[in-house]
């Protein structure tokens, strides 16, 4: 049961070969045995999960139930869940229990999914290591060959990625602001999809950078991601950025093939210092698509080099604005003080971790009087140029293929002390986020130390189906089947 994909589990449930209660109990048992080493969950909800599984079994017995009936999932602790602790991995929200459900999790519950608990993340989704959580760092279930050194799972959706990779959930929700689904998916050897901005509602998702945040699925393969995205996506009048377009049945696109498809290879993504094994994997991906009938063509995204600095102006400006509400008066755990100013200062210092404080300070600076035009306004203009690059590229190609991250997962104690070096982990994922186009990461191979590496596909606005079609071809060619050292199957 620990090696089942979501699609296989759904089939076994519908054929009554297993029960939802057995499936949920199996995953809860695996979490109990293994998550002490991984720390992928901030809180688990076993009683609610078993209750939901029993309800799912009752529906299945009648031949009823939604598309995810009885499927156990992990929910990134950035999604508000009615009556269940929602912390954003921050001390300032440690005691927050929402009285409402986010639209994405509501949609999953509508389709009868079972929530195992809330998964760990970088505090307020700010990070690419999952080392900034107030609930402790997450450990990647993968280990280097012959080594037990703890590795990072990537971030910010590192808890979701680690849980799926270790067999502690059949799928999970993530959010992607600058690569927070794709980079951890690559580090943990799973698939992850950032849909087009506006495809999934952001209502009830705790905001980091509102013009960039987008929810998406994480699972063992693209078929499972397609199933999950079909449930998560859809118009929501409670989110003014959510786009009213029909949601296709993404599963149907998986076997379309790529014959005649033009695959863009952006020359700006191949710098002189690109590691040889990342370049080799990228070339392998190009070869897989060519052999399946696609035509690789060189394309250009000339403003790529401005993506990362522009992102860290726009995202941090929006973060400083969004997080202003956590002051101990409107929201957040209050620290008493003698004056209102002192209360704000004490509350925010105690509530926010170092990385969040750093980003708020930088964001506030770029929005301050005298600097707004020089930084934020100019960054928004550059963002328009980045978007235009993608629009121009997609006049000649159907998808764009790049590496997902510039390296495999690194060790907890190898984390650069310079935060700018950490930010470079997002160098390949940020441009698609700035443009709002959909992108996915899929596991495509192992590095010299036996760690997973990912490839990224970027598509046209609302054309996730073409991404699934091209990705599925590469997924079959890669045949990625190795599982990590820390896995439910190894402790069963």
C-alpha positions in Angstrom: 0.0 0.0 0.0 3.0 2.3 0.7 4.0 2.2 -3.0 0.6 3.0 -4.4 0.1 6.1 -6.5 -3.0 8.2 -5.9 -4.5 6.9 -9.2 -3.9 3.2 -8.2 -5.3 3.8 -4.8 -8.4 5.4 -6.3 -8.9 2.4 -8.5 -8.4 -0.1 -5.7 -10.9 1.9 -3.5 -13.5 1.9 -6.3 -13.1 -1.8 -6.8 -13.4 -2.4 -3.1 -10.0 -4.1 -2.9 -9.0 -1.9 -0.1 -11.1 0.3 2.2 -10.6 4.0 2.8 -10.2 3.2 6.5 -7.3 0.8 5.8 -5.6 3.3 3.5 -5.9 6.1 6.0 -4.8 3.9 8.9 -1.8 2.8 6.9 -0.7 6.4 6.3 -1.3 7.4 9.9 0.8 4.5 11.1 3.6 5.5 8.7 3.5 9.1 9.9 3.7 7.9 13.5 6.8 5.7 12.8 8.7 7.9 10.4 7.8 11.6 10.8 9.8 12.0 13.9 12.8 11.9 11.6 11.4 14.0 8.8 9.1 16.5 10.6 7.0 16.9 7.5 3.8 17.5 9.5 3.1 20.4 11.9 -0.1 18.8 13.2 -1.9 15.6 12.3 -5.6 15.0 12.6 -6.1 11.2 13.0 -9.6 11.3 14.5 -10.9 13.6 11.8 -9.1 11.5 9.1 -10.6 8.2 10.4 -14.1 9.8 10.6 -13.7 11.1 7.0 -12.5 7.6 5.8 -15.5 5.9 7.3 -17.8 8.4 5.6 -15.9 7.7 2.3 -16.3 3.9 2.8 -20.0 4.4 3.2 -20.2 6.4 -0.1 -18.0 3.9 -1.9 -20.2 1.0 -0.8 -23.2 2.7 -2.5 -21.2 3.4 -5.6 -21.0 7.1 -4.8 -18.3 9.5 -3.8 -16.3 12.2 -5.5 -13.2 12.1 -7.6 -10.9 11.8 -4.5 -13.2 9.6 -2.3 -11.1 8.2 0.5 -7.7 9.5 -0.7 -5.4 10.6 2.1 -3.7 14.0 1.6 -1.4 16.3 3.4 -2.4 20.0 3.4 0.3 22.7 3.5 -0.2 24.7 6.6 -0.8 27.9 4.6 -4.4 26.8 3.8 -7.0 27.7 6.3 -8.9 24.6 7.5 -12.1 25.0 9.5 -11.5 24.1 13.1 -7.9 22.9 12.6 -4.8 24.8 13.6 -3.4 26.9 10.8 0.0 28.5 11.6 1.9 29.3 8.3 4.8 27.8 10.4 5.0 31.0 12.4 4.9 31.7 16.1 2.6 34.6 15.5 -0.2 32.3 14.3 0.7 29.4 16.6 -2.7 29.4 18.2 -4.8 30.3 15.2 -7.8 28.0 14.5 -9.7 29.3 11.4 -13.5 29.3 11.6 -13.7 28.8 7.8 -12.3 26.7 5.0 -10.0 27.9 2.1 -11.6 27.4 -1.3 -8.9 24.9 -2.4 -9.3 22.7 0.6 -13.1 23.1 0.4 -12.9 21.8 -3.2 -10.8 18.8 -2.1 -13.3 18.0 0.7 -16.2 18.4 -1.8 -14.6 15.5 -3.7 -14.3 13.5 -0.5 -10.6 13.6 0.1 -9.3 12.8 3.5 -6.9 15.2 5.3 -4.2 13.6 7.4 -2.9 16.9 8.8 -1.1 20.1 8.0 2.4 19.9 6.5 5.4 22.0 7.4 6.8 24.9 5.4 9.1 27.8 5.5 7.6 30.5 7.8 5.0 32.3 5.8 6.3 30.4 2.7 9.5 32.5 2.7 12.4 30.3 1.9 13.7 27.6 -0.4 15.1 25.2 2.3 12.3 24.6 4.8 14.7 25.7 7.5 12.8 28.8 8.6 9.8 27.1 10.1 9.0 27.9 13.7 8.1 24.3 14.1 11.6 23.0 13.2 13.3 22.2 10.0 12.1 19.5 7.6 14.5 16.7 6.6 14.5 15.4 3.0 13.7 11.7 3.1 16.5 11.2 0.4 20.1 10.7 1.5 23.3 10.7 -0.4 24.8 7.3 -1.2 26.6 6.0 1.8 25.8 9.0 4.0 23.1 9.8 6.6 23.7 13.6 6.5 20.4 15.4 6.8 19.4 17.2 3.6 17.0 20.0 3.0 13.7 19.2 1.2 13.6 22.6 -0.6 10.9 25.2 0.1 8.6 26.5 0.9 6.4 23.5 0.3 9.1 21.2 1.7 6.8 19.5 4.2 4.4 18.5 1.5 7.2 17.3 -0.8 8.9 15.3 1.9 5.6 13.7 3.1 4.7 12.6 -0.5 8.2 11.3 -1.2 8.4 9.3 2.1 5.0 7.7 1.5 3.3 9.7 4.3 0.5 11.0 2.0 -0.7 10.1 -1.5 -0.6 13.7 -2.5 -0.4 17.2 -1.0 -1.2 20.8 -1.6 1.5 23.3 -2.1 1.8 27.0 -3.0 4.2 28.5 -5.4 5.3 32.1 -5.2 8.8 31.9 -6.9 9.2 28.2 -7.2 7.9 26.8 -3.9 6.2 23.8 -5.5 8.7 23.0 -8.2 12.0 23.3 -6.4 11.0 21.1 -3.4 9.4 18.6 -5.9 12.8 18.4 -7.7 14.7 18.0 -4.4 12.4 15.2 -3.2 12.0 13.3 -6.4 8.3 13.9 -7.0 6.1 15.9 -9.4 4.7 19.3 -8.7 2.5 21.7 -10.8 2.2 25.5 -10.5 -0.9 26.3 -12.5 -1.5 29.6 -14.3 -2.0 32.5 -11.9 -5.8 32.7 -11.3 -6.5 29.0 -12.1 -6.9 28.2 -8.3 -8.6 30.4 -5.8 -6.4 32.1 -3.2 -9.3 32.6 -0.8 -8.3 31.3 2.6 -4.6 30.9 1.7 -2.4 32.9 3.9 -0.8 35.5 1.7 2.9 36.0 1.1 3.0 38.0 -2.2 -0.5 38.4 -3.6 0.4 38.9 -7.3 2.5 35.8 -7.3 1.0 33.2 -4.9 -0.7 30.3 -6.6 -1.9 26.9 -5.2 -1.0 23.7 -6.9 -0.7 19.9 -6.5 2.3 17.8 -5.4 2.3 14.0 -5.9 4.4 11.0 -7.0 3.7 11.4 -10.7 1.9 13.7 -13.1 -1.2 11.6 -13.4 -1.8 12.1 -9.7 -1.1 15.8 -10.1 -3.6 16.0 -12.9 -6.3 14.3 -10.7 -5.6 16.7 -7.8 -5.5 19.9 -10.0 -8.8 18.9 -11.5 -10.3 19.1 -8.0 -8.4 22.1 -6.7 -9.0 24.4 -9.7 -12.0 26.5 -10.6 -13.6 29.9 -10.4 -14.2 31.4 -7.0 -16.2 34.7 -6.7 -14.5 35.2 -3.3 -11.1 35.8 -5.0 -11.1 38.7 -7.5 -7.9 37.3 -9.1 -9.5 33.9 -9.9 -10.3 33.5 -13.6 -13.7 32.2 -14.7 -12.7 29.5 -17.2 -13.9 25.9 -17.5 -11.6 23.4 -15.8 -10.5 20.7 -18.3 -10.2 17.0 -17.4 -6.4 17.1 -17.1 -6.1 13.3 -17.0 -7.3 13.2 -20.6 -4.3 15.2 -21.8 -1.7 12.8 -20.4 -1.5 10.5 -23.4 -1.8 13.1 -26.2 1.9 12.7 -27.0 4.2 15.4 -28.4 4.3 14.6 -32.1 4.7 17.9 -33.9 5.1 19.9 -30.7 7.7 22.6 -30.7 9.8 22.7 -27.5 11.6 25.9 -26.7 15.1 25.7 -25.2 15.9 29.1 -23.8 19.6 30.0 -24.4 19.7 32.3 -21.4 19.1 29.4 -19.0 22.4 27.8 -19.9 25.1 30.0 -18.2 28.8 29.1 -18.4 28.7 27.9 -14.7 25.8 25.5 -15.1 26.8 22.2 -13.4 27.7 19.5 -15.9 25.2 17.0 -14.6 22.4 19.5 -14.7 23.3 20.4 -18.3 23.5 16.7 -19.1 20.0 16.0 -17.6 18.6 18.9 -19.6 20.1 17.5 -22.8 18.6 14.1 -22.0 15.2 15.7 -21.6 15.5 17.3 -25.0 16.5 14.0 -26.5 13.5 12.2 -24.9 11.1 14.8 -26.4 12.8 14.6 -29.8 12.6 10.8 -29.9 8.9 11.1 -29.1 8.3 13.3 -32.2 8.7 16.9 -30.8 10.9 19.5 -32.4 13.4 21.2 -30.0 14.1 24.8 -31.1 16.3 27.5 -29.5 14.3 30.3 -28.0 15.2 33.5 -26.2 13.9 35.0 -22.9 16.2 38.0 -22.9 15.1 39.5 -19.6 15.6 36.3 -17.6 18.7 37.7 -15.9 16.5 40.3 -14.3 14.0 37.8 -13.0 15.5 37.1 -9.6 16.3 40.7 -8.5 12.9 41.8 -9.8 11.1 39.0 -7.9 12.8 39.9 -4.7 11.6 43.5 -4.9 8.0 42.7 -5.9 7.6 39.8 -3.6 9.1 41.4 -0.5 7.1 44.7 -1.1 3.9 42.7 -1.2 5.0 40.6 1.8 5.7 43.7 3.9 2.2 45.0 3.1 0.4 41.6 3.7 2.1 40.9 7.0 1.4 44.4 8.4 -1.9 42.9 9.7 0.0 40.7 12.2 0.5 43.3 14.9 -1.1 41.7 18.0 -4.1 44.0 17.7 -5.8 42.8 14.5 -4.2 39.4 14.2 -1.4 37.5 15.9 -0.3 36.5 19.3 0.0 39.7 21.4 3.0 40.5 23.6 1.9 43.0 26.2 3.8 46.3 26.5 3.5 49.7 28.1 2.6 51.6 24.8 1.0 50.8 21.5 4.3 51.2 19.6 6.1 49.0 22.1 3.3 46.4 21.8 3.7 46.3 18.0 7.4 46.1 18.3 7.4 43.3 20.9 4.7 41.3 19.2 6.3 41.4 15.8 9.8 40.6 17.1 8.6 37.7 19.1 6.2 36.5 16.4 8.3 36.6 13.3 11.5 34.6 12.6 14.7 36.2 11.3 14.1 35.5 7.6 10.5 37.0 7.7 11.8 40.1 9.6 14.6 40.5 7.0 12.1 40.3 4.1 9.6 42.7 5.8 12.4 45.2 6.3 13.6 45.0 2.7 10.0 45.2 1.4 9.2 48.2 3.6 12.3 49.9 2.4 11.5 49.5 -1.3 8.0 50.8 -0.7 9.1 53.8 1.4 8.8 57.4 0.2 11.6 58.3 -2.2 12.4 54.7 -3.1 9.0 53.5 -4.5 9.7 54.8 -8.0 13.3 53.7 -8.0 12.6 50.1 -6.9 9.0 48.9 -6.9 7.7 50.8 -9.9 10.8 50.0 -11.9 10.5 46.3 -10.9 6.9 46.2 -12.1 8.1 47.6 -15.5 10.8 44.9 -15.8 8.1 42.3 -14.8 6.1 43.4 -17.9 9.2 42.8 -20.1 9.6 39.3 -18.6 5.9 38.6 -19.3 6.4 39.9 -22.9 9.4 37.5 -23.3 7.2 34.5 -22.6 4.4 35.8 -24.9 6.9 36.3 -27.7 8.4 32.9 -27.2 5.1 31.1 -27.2 4.3 32.5 -30.7 6.9 30.0 -31.9 6.9 27.2 -29.4 4.3 25.1 -27.4 6.3 24.5 -24.2 9.6 25.5 -22.8 12.0 23.0 -21.2 14.6 24.0 -18.5 16.2 22.5 -15.4 14.1 23.1 -12.2 17.0 23.9 -9.9 20.7 24.6 -10.2 21.6 21.7 -7.9 20.3 18.7 -6.0 19.3 19.0 -2.3 22.1 20.2 0.0 22.7 19.4 3.6 21.2 21.3 6.6 24.7 22.4 7.6 25.7 23.3 4.0 23.1 26.1 3.8 24.8 29.3 2.7 25.1 31.9 5.3 24.6 34.6 2.7 20.8 34.8 2.1 21.4 35.9 -1.5 23.0 32.5 -2.2 19.9 30.8 -0.9 17.7 33.0 -3.1 19.6 31.7 -6.2 17.9 28.3 -5.7 14.9 29.9 -7.4 16.8 31.2 -10.5 15.1 28.8 -13.0 11.6 29.0 -11.5 11.1 32.7 -10.7 10.7 33.9 -14.3 7.6 31.8 -14.9 6.2 33.0 -11.6 6.8 36.6 -12.6 5.0 36.0 -15.8 2.1 34.1 -14.2 2.4 31.2 -16.7 2.0 27.6 -15.7 5.0 25.3 -15.0 5.7 21.9 -13.6 8.6 19.9 -12.3 9.1 16.2 -12.7 11.8 13.9 -11.5 14.1 13.0 -14.3 17.3 11.4 -12.9 19.8 11.2 -10.1 23.0 13.1 -9.5 26.4 11.6 -8.8 25.4 11.2 -5.1 22.1 9.4 -5.8 19.9 12.5 -5.2 16.9 13.3 -7.5 17.1 16.1 -10.1 14.1 17.7 -11.8 13.3 19.2 -15.2 10.9 22.0 -15.6 8.3 22.5 -18.4 6.7 26.0 -18.8 3.5 26.5 -20.8 1.1 29.1 -22.2 -1.5 30.8 -20.0 -4.2 28.2 -19.0 -2.6 25.5 -21.2 -1.7 23.1 -18.4 -2.9 20.3 -20.6 0.0 20.7 -23.0 2.3 20.6 -20.0 0.8 17.4 -18.8 1.1 15.9 -22.3 4.8 16.8 -22.7 5.6 16.0 -19.1 4.0 12.5 -19.3 6.2 11.7 -22.3 9.3 12.6 -20.4 8.1 10.9 -17.2 7.7 7.6 -19.1 11.1 7.9 -20.7 12.8 8.7 -17.4 11.2 5.8 -15.6 12.0 7.3 -12.3 11.2 4.6 -9.7 13.8 4.7 -7.0 12.5 5.6 -3.5 14.2 7.5 -0.7 16.1 6.0 2.2 13.4 7.3 4.6 10.2 5.7 3.2 7.1 4.1 4.7 7.9 0.9 2.9 11.2 0.6 4.8 9.5 0.8 8.2 6.3 -1.1 7.5 
